[in-house]
């Protein structure tokens, strides 16, 4: 007898549900059952190219993570305090690359890792920006601080003192003997008085020729600037005479407060056609740029010794300067004090006493000679034969 479909629907049963339940033994119930089979892989997922791409993506991610970690750690090391325990100097030679600089810093125990320093410099875009020079690296300076120092060019500077009153030859010898400078002296010797008297700031590695050129250019600018502001009634015809008289004033007094008055004495003498009678011109006429030996006095016989610089025997100014005049002496000659002074002599205190007449000057000279004798007697020596007047 067949079942009625409508009856099956009403009863809510299916043919599978109507099958009889067959009991299982205990061993059968414990036996593992087959699981749900995995879905069938598409042909695309089974492609070797896709597998390679997945592998490549994994490698890229791993490399990116490793690079990030390396950059982070490298930056930490680049900014961390360095290994140096004391401040020290390092000399970077011209045309030294980042690799050479890194090796030099490592040898001096200023950085802990050459590679990190080199990569750090390049990462900050400073490859080729590090300057040659001598640098003072502070204790514990980080690689970043050292990079910024070398980039700034703030190298160690030294003083080169060229005082007023030296001859050009004496100044050149100082420059030649300076161990901070390099290279030969220039072949062309500047004219007397043609160098700037100054305390120069020099860096290791600067050339001697470079320093001399700078001193010449600085002196030319100084002289021209003061010459343009000179008093209009000076009895001086050109710049050479201007520098010449300034050099005489420079050698006559070291006192800044009396330079313009000393200058007025010589200006007044030139206007009256009197000889200048300046002892320093005697010395230059005899010894030239070499200068007088310290133990060599001026003898009275030197006063009458004819040279083109001896203002006791020539009229007017000598042919050129006798030393390097400083700014104060140049200013004093360009705008001297307005006096009637025609004479001056040492006063025993490092300065001078001035006079308008010869009688007054002779009294001042006698006073100075008495001072010289008293000092010699107190010291148990004999007064030398040095000329005792500065202008007479």
ROBAVEX-180031 format. One line per 10 residues: number of its first residue (from 1); their letters; for each residue x, y, z of C-alpha. Coordinates in Angstrom, 2 decimals. Layout:
N
NUM> a> X Y Z  ...
! end
This chain:
392
1> xxxxxxxxxx> 0.00 0.00 0.00  1.47 3.35 -0.93  1.48 6.27 1.44  -0.31 9.43 0.68  1.99 12.35 0.14  -0.39 14.65 1.79  -0.33 12.56 4.88  3.47 12.71 5.00  3.34 16.46 4.82  0.80 16.62 7.59
11> xxxxxxxxxx> 2.74 14.36 9.85  5.98 16.46 9.18  8.14 13.43 8.61  10.60 12.61 5.82  11.65 9.28 4.42  15.06 9.65 6.21  13.32 10.44 9.49  11.17 7.39 9.16  14.17 5.04 8.91  14.57 2.85 11.92
21> xxxxxxxxxx> 17.39 3.69 14.41  20.02 0.98 14.56  21.83 0.92 17.89  25.74 1.00 17.83  28.09 -0.88 19.95  30.37 0.99 22.35  33.43 0.60 20.13  31.54 1.90 17.15  30.35 4.96 19.09  33.92 5.82 20.12
31> xxxxxxxxxx> 35.34 5.40 16.63  36.21 8.85 15.04  33.78 9.99 12.42  34.76 11.56 9.12  34.63 15.38 9.30  33.19 17.83 6.87  35.42 17.84 3.80  37.19 21.20 3.01  35.83 23.28 0.21  37.38 22.74 -3.14
41> xxxxxxxxxx> 40.29 25.23 -3.80  39.88 27.42 -6.79  42.35 27.16 -9.60  43.52 30.71 -8.89  44.41 29.88 -5.29  46.30 26.85 -6.44  48.45 28.99 -8.85  52.21 29.03 -8.14  52.31 32.76 -8.99  49.83 33.57 -6.25
51> xxxxxxxxxx> 51.82 31.49 -3.80  54.95 33.46 -4.75  53.14 36.76 -4.33  51.98 35.74 -0.88  55.53 34.82 0.04  56.87 38.06 -1.38  54.34 40.11 0.56  55.37 38.34 3.73  59.03 39.08 3.06  58.29 42.76 2.35
61> xxxxxxxxxx> 56.37 43.09 5.59  59.15 41.44 7.55  61.82 43.60 5.89  59.76 46.74 6.57  59.43 45.81 10.22  63.14 45.06 10.45  64.00 48.35 8.71  61.76 50.30 11.06  63.38 48.67 14.06  66.86 49.34 12.62
71> xxxxxxxxxx> 66.06 53.00 11.90  64.57 53.47 15.35  67.55 51.89 17.10  69.99 53.72 14.82  68.38 57.07 15.58  68.52 56.29 19.27  72.23 55.56 18.96  72.78 58.63 16.77  71.23 60.90 19.41  72.66 59.10 22.44
81> xxxxxxxxxx> 75.70 60.49 24.35  79.01 59.50 22.78  81.82 57.48 24.34  84.27 60.36 24.89  84.89 61.25 28.52  86.95 64.42 27.92  86.70 67.33 25.54  89.21 67.03 22.72  90.02 68.49 19.33  89.79 66.76 15.98
91> xxxxxxxxxx> 91.25 68.04 12.71  89.22 67.43 9.55  91.45 67.79 6.52  90.11 69.38 3.30  88.33 67.02 0.88  87.74 64.36 3.55  84.53 62.39 2.86  81.97 61.17 5.37  83.58 57.72 5.44  86.98 59.20 6.30
101> xxxxxxxxxx> 85.46 61.50 8.91  83.62 58.59 10.52  86.82 56.53 10.69  88.72 59.46 12.21  86.06 60.08 14.86  85.97 56.39 15.73  89.76 56.27 16.11  89.53 59.18 18.51  86.75 57.44 20.52  84.30 60.24 19.75
111> xxxxxxxxxx> 81.65 58.02 18.16  80.63 54.44 18.91  79.71 53.27 15.41  81.10 54.43 12.07  78.20 53.03 10.04  75.53 54.71 12.15  77.35 58.04 11.93  77.77 57.75 8.18  74.15 56.74 7.57  72.88 59.35 10.02
121> xxxxxxxxxx> 74.76 62.14 8.23  73.33 61.03 4.91  69.84 60.58 6.32  69.85 64.23 7.44  71.04 65.33 4.00  74.43 66.52 5.24  76.61 64.33 3.09  79.06 66.81 1.58  78.12 69.55 4.07  80.75 68.77 6.72
131> xxxxxxxxxx> 83.53 71.35 6.64  87.26 71.02 7.10  88.86 72.57 10.16  89.90 71.96 13.74  86.97 71.35 16.09  86.60 71.13 19.84  84.29 68.19 20.58  82.84 68.29 24.06  82.85 65.24 26.34  79.97 62.85 25.64
141> xxxxxxxxxx> 78.90 64.63 22.46  76.35 62.62 20.49  76.89 61.77 16.84  74.16 64.25 15.95  75.91 67.04 17.90  79.22 66.24 16.20  77.49 66.31 12.81  75.98 69.73 13.55  79.37 71.02 14.77  81.17 69.92 11.61
151> xxxxxxxxxx> 78.36 71.28 9.48  78.52 74.70 11.19  82.20 75.19 10.48  82.74 76.63 13.98  86.33 75.47 14.15  88.87 76.31 16.85  90.48 79.72 16.35  93.84 81.04 17.50  95.22 84.54 17.96  97.93 86.02 15.79
161> xxxxxxxxxx> 99.06 89.32 17.28  100.70 91.88 15.02  101.10 95.02 17.16  101.41 98.56 15.92  104.96 99.81 15.54  106.48 96.65 14.06  108.08 96.91 10.66  106.59 94.84 7.86  109.62 92.54 7.95  109.16 91.93 11.68
171> xxxxxxxxxx> 105.44 91.23 11.15  106.15 88.80 8.32  108.55 86.88 10.54  105.81 86.43 13.12  103.49 85.09 10.45  106.15 82.76 9.08  106.93 81.36 12.54  103.29 80.67 13.39  102.79 76.88 13.48  99.02 77.04 13.00
181> xxxxxxxxxx> 99.41 78.46 9.50  100.50 76.45 6.47  102.19 77.13 3.15  104.95 79.44 2.07  105.18 83.17 2.54  104.13 85.28 -0.45  106.87 86.09 -2.91  105.91 89.77 -3.02  106.79 91.60 0.20  104.26 94.33 1.09
191> xxxxxxxxxx> 105.53 97.90 1.28  106.52 99.27 4.68  103.46 100.23 6.68  101.25 98.25 4.29  100.04 95.59 6.75  97.16 95.91 9.18  98.24 95.92 12.83  95.69 93.74 14.55  94.95 90.64 16.62  93.83 88.22 13.95
201> xxxxxxxxxx> 91.67 85.17 14.56  93.15 82.35 12.52  92.19 78.71 12.04  94.47 75.73 11.65  95.15 75.14 8.01  94.90 78.76 6.89  97.78 79.66 4.59  100.37 82.31 5.33  99.77 83.89 1.96  96.05 84.14 2.74
211> xxxxxxxxxx> 96.75 85.91 6.04  99.17 88.38 4.44  96.71 89.20 1.66  94.00 89.88 4.24  96.26 92.15 6.30  97.23 94.13 3.20  93.60 94.55 2.10  92.48 95.53 5.61  95.21 98.18 5.88  94.32 99.65 2.50
221> xxxxxxxxxx> 90.66 99.99 3.52  91.60 101.50 6.89  94.01 104.06 5.42  91.66 105.10 2.61  88.73 105.53 4.99  90.67 107.76 7.40  92.41 109.69 4.60  89.01 110.67 3.21  88.08 112.23 6.57  91.33 114.17 7.03
231> xxxxxxxxxx> 91.55 117.81 7.97  91.66 119.96 4.81  94.71 122.04 5.80  97.25 119.28 6.35  100.70 119.88 4.80  100.57 116.35 3.34  100.23 115.75 -0.37  99.31 112.06 -0.68  98.52 108.80 1.08  102.17 107.74 1.24
241> xxxxxxxxxx> 103.11 110.89 3.17  100.05 110.39 5.36  101.06 106.84 6.33  104.70 107.93 6.70  103.88 110.61 9.26  101.48 108.28 11.07  104.28 105.70 11.36  106.55 108.32 12.95  103.85 109.24 15.45  103.38 105.52 16.16
251> xxxxxxxxxx> 107.04 105.09 17.04  107.27 108.29 19.09  104.59 107.47 21.68  102.65 104.52 23.01  100.22 106.79 24.86  96.85 106.98 23.13  95.97 110.22 24.93  98.90 112.15 23.44  99.13 110.83 19.89  97.15 113.67 18.35
261> xxxxxxxxxx> 99.31 116.20 20.23  102.51 114.53 19.02  101.03 114.64 15.52  100.33 118.37 15.94  104.03 119.00 16.72  105.10 117.43 13.42  102.29 119.12 11.48  103.31 122.49 12.91  106.96 121.84 12.04  106.08 120.88 8.45
271> xxxxxxxxxx> 104.03 124.05 8.07  106.96 126.16 9.31  109.55 124.34 7.21  111.31 122.97 10.30  113.01 119.59 10.28  111.07 116.90 12.11  114.11 115.67 14.12  112.54 112.36 15.13  114.81 109.71 16.68  112.88 106.73 15.26
281> xxxxxxxxxx> 113.68 107.89 11.73  117.40 107.75 12.60  116.96 104.12 13.68  115.11 103.11 10.54  117.68 104.83 8.34  120.46 102.79 9.96  118.81 99.42 10.56  115.86 99.39 8.15  113.10 96.84 8.59  115.32 94.61 10.73
291> xxxxxxxxxx> 114.94 97.07 13.59  117.47 98.23 16.15  118.89 95.55 18.46  117.55 95.95 21.97  120.99 96.48 23.46  122.07 99.06 20.87  121.56 102.69 21.99  121.36 105.64 19.68  124.73 107.37 19.75  125.11 111.08 19.25
301> xxxxxxxxxx> 127.12 110.30 16.14  124.03 108.61 14.68  122.15 111.90 14.69  124.50 113.35 12.08  124.75 110.16 10.03  123.17 110.99 6.66  120.48 108.62 5.44  117.36 109.31 3.40  115.29 108.64 6.54  117.24 110.74 9.05
311> xxxxxxxxxx> 114.91 113.68 9.73  117.74 115.46 11.56  119.55 115.82 8.23  116.73 115.92 5.62  113.96 118.39 5.13  110.33 117.28 5.35  109.22 113.67 5.49  111.34 110.61 4.72  110.55 108.72 1.50  108.26 106.20 3.16
321> xxxxxxxxxx> 106.88 104.79 6.42  109.23 103.49 9.11  106.75 101.07 10.73  103.16 99.86 10.71  100.91 102.64 12.04  97.77 101.68 13.92  94.34 103.23 13.63  94.92 105.69 16.49  98.07 107.13 14.91  96.39 107.41 11.51
331> xxxxxxxxxx> 93.44 109.21 13.09  95.80 111.49 15.01  97.59 112.62 11.84  94.37 113.00 9.86  92.89 115.24 12.56  95.66 116.45 14.90  95.17 118.59 17.98  95.14 122.34 17.36  98.22 123.51 19.26  101.24 125.75 18.83
341> xxxxxxxxxx> 103.58 123.03 20.12  106.88 122.62 18.29  108.84 120.43 20.73  108.37 117.48 23.05  110.61 115.34 25.23  110.09 112.40 27.57  108.82 113.32 31.05  109.99 110.23 32.95  106.50 108.77 33.40  106.09 107.12 30.01
351> xxxxxxxxxx> 104.65 110.23 28.41  105.99 113.49 27.06  106.08 117.15 28.00  105.42 119.66 25.21  106.73 123.14 24.54  106.07 125.98 22.13  109.47 127.69 22.44  113.02 126.43 22.30  113.87 127.90 25.73  110.98 126.06 27.34
361> xxxxxxxxxx> 111.97 122.89 25.52  115.59 123.17 26.68  114.41 123.38 30.29  112.33 120.24 29.72  115.33 118.48 28.18  117.51 119.41 31.15  114.90 118.01 33.50  114.76 114.76 31.52  118.55 114.38 31.53  118.57 114.87 35.29
371> xxxxxxxxxx> 116.01 112.08 35.62  118.16 109.80 33.45  121.26 110.48 35.57  119.40 109.91 38.85  118.04 106.61 37.61  121.47 105.51 36.45  123.02 106.41 39.81  120.28 104.55 41.67  120.93 101.50 39.52  124.70 101.80 39.83
381> xxxxxxxxxx> 125.16 102.23 36.08  126.40 104.92 33.73  123.92 106.82 31.53  124.27 105.69 27.93  124.97 107.99 25.05  121.46 107.77 23.70  120.00 110.88 22.18  117.74 112.27 24.86  115.42 114.48 22.87  112.42 113.36 20.82
391> xx> 112.30 116.54 18.76  114.53 119.53 19.04
! end
